[in-house]
Amino acid sequence: MINGLEDVVAAETVLSDVDGARGRLLLRGAWLDDLVATSRFEDVLTRLFEGFFPVEGDVTGQLGAARAEVFALLDATDATLLALPPIEAMRALLARLTDGDDLPTALRLVAAPAVFTAAVLRLKSGQTPIAPSPALGHAADILRMTSGTTLSDQQTAALDRYLVTVADHGLNASTFAARVVASTGAGLTSASLAALSALKGPLHGGAPGPVIDMLDAIGEPANATAWLSDALDRGDRLMGFGHRIYRVRDPRADALKTAVRLLANSRAIDPARLALAEAVEAAALDLLKRKKPDRPLNTNVEFYTALLLEALGFPPNAFTCVFAMGRMAGWLAHAREQVTTGRLIRPKSVYVGPIPEVA
């Protein structure tokens, strides 16, 4: 038996490949580094959907129309729902979408985390939700619906880069959950709800928020080494470092670090905050190399995700919601791939409990 299904091949896919040894991520035949430099989220969505959904031309307008459709489902939002954490409120709203397997269903599901998260955050702060602007790109409209104003091109580009970076990443826990549910024929909404429930776990997509707590606790670059050393001596995990698959640096961390620096250059992020993060990263990598030399613990996607999303105005308790805005594209593509090329997923277990005497 292999604990955690380590290295067990559970699917063949054309969607993505995670090369942990070399620190490379391939998305539908293109390297992540190339995609983040040249593509919007809508471009990557079209790439992932190709062959699984009948996408024709630029999907921007269709996705904008889907955001407008989804916004109508906010009418029944109540105080009980708003008392939930943002990820759970967004999940409850997502469950209002009907199941289906066609392109309109898929586009509504891609639109839903963006629309619902922005609305929930505004309602929680006593503000009125802002209706989508279907003509805008997805990243620009997310920021407008959340902040109430049109943000800069640099801020929009940074969020676009983030959504592209997290759109798909192999057979991670949430994607596998989506494929399992899709394999039963339950439909795309059911598969997406399963994936979102897996994503909210602190060992998966629920991790970026604590990076902000760590940065706030350290406070100044000069405090980084002592604070991190004490944390390691206590046996604490340093948030934003280490990955189950990557044996070298997570390529998504580099993509997001570049986006954060672009925000700093445009003064959209406090340069002191970036200096603190870079000091913490350098100190952490040095300490991990010295204190845990037998383990490849490098910067992962969580570290600069936290800094980027904070700079764009998202509160830490909504970071996982923003992760879902990008990853929904991959979940849906994997769900359709499982339905069209796979079969019902039914692994075998080994019973290790007591066996009564045979009468």
Secondary structure as GFF3:
##gff-version 3
##sequence-region A 1 359
A	DSSP	three_ten_helix	3	5	.	.	.	ID=ss1
A	DSSP	beta_strand	16	19	.	.	.	ID=ss2
A	DSSP	beta_strand	24	27	.	.	.	ID=ss3
A	DSSP	beta_strand	30	31	.	.	.	ID=ss4
A	DSSP	alpha_helix	32	38	.	.	.	ID=ss5
A	DSSP	alpha_helix	41	49	.	.	.	ID=ss6
A	DSSP	alpha_helix	60	71	.	.	.	ID=ss7
A	DSSP	three_ten_helix	72	76	.	.	.	ID=ss8
A	DSSP	alpha_helix	79	82	.	.	.	ID=ss9
A	DSSP	alpha_helix	86	94	.	.	.	ID=ss10
A	DSSP	alpha_helix	103	124	.	.	.	ID=ss11
A	DSSP	alpha_helix	138	147	.	.	.	ID=ss12
A	DSSP	alpha_helix	153	165	.	.	.	ID=ss13
A	DSSP	alpha_helix	173	183	.	.	.	ID=ss14
A	DSSP	alpha_helix	188	199	.	.	.	ID=ss15
A	DSSP	alpha_helix	209	218	.	.	.	ID=ss16
A	DSSP	three_ten_helix	221	223	.	.	.	ID=ss17
A	DSSP	alpha_helix	224	233	.	.	.	ID=ss18
A	DSSP	alpha_helix	251	265	.	.	.	ID=ss19
A	DSSP	alpha_helix	271	291	.	.	.	ID=ss20
A	DSSP	alpha_helix	301	311	.	.	.	ID=ss21
A	DSSP	three_ten_helix	316	318	.	.	.	ID=ss22
A	DSSP	alpha_helix	319	341	.	.	.	ID=ss23
###
